[in-house]
Amino acid sequence: RGFWKSSWRPVTLFEQRNFAGRRLDLNGDCPRISERNFPERCNSVQVESGAWVGFEHENYRGRQYLWDMSDRGEYNCYDKWCAQVDHVSSVRPVKQDNGLPRAQLFERGGFSGKKMEIQDDVPNLMSRYSLNRIASIRVLGGAWVVYQEPNYRGPHYILEKRDYNNYSDWGSQNSTVGSMRRVRFN
């Protein structure tokens, strides 16, 4: 990842809404926010560059929250990233793939059943493809966010370039997918 300038801060977490209170500047992986003398309460986030994923639990487990450059990378309260509580315990950058954004979606696990290929955001999979269950995904380019509800709402999962043989591979408990969009790195 190269040489980091000490003042360089691609993402900043704030304890309070509207970028107030204690702050934590990060420029790389942070498996345990608690070890950085920062409370696990996070109410707002500013992204300077790239895309980041926050996790509910330490060591990148639990619910995932995407912070990318959509909306200028500014999230003034936790409901802006579809969270129900202000709890974040670990953070890492999303791996950037500069290939053309492309993903293959499969109705069943193991890359079988009905197949669709997408190259752009899909706000409603049911209305576009008559499908709301996706059990396996191949990310061939870019990075993607899978939302359980249409219009980019509800629990979501960040998918980087690789094969996801089953929905549990991306952290979901079921195959419900309502919408999908590309991760915005800039």
Buried (B, 14 or more C-beta within 10 A) or exposed (E): EEEEEEEEBBBBBBBBBEBEBEBBBBBEEBBEBEEEEBBBBBBBBBBEBBBBBBBBBBEBEBBBBBBBBBEEBBBBBBEBBBBEEBBBBBBBBBEBBEEEBBBBBBBBBEBEBEEBEBEEEBBBBBEEBEBBBBBBBBBBBBBBBBBBBBEBEBBBBBBBBBEBBBBEBBBBEEBBBBBBBBBBBE
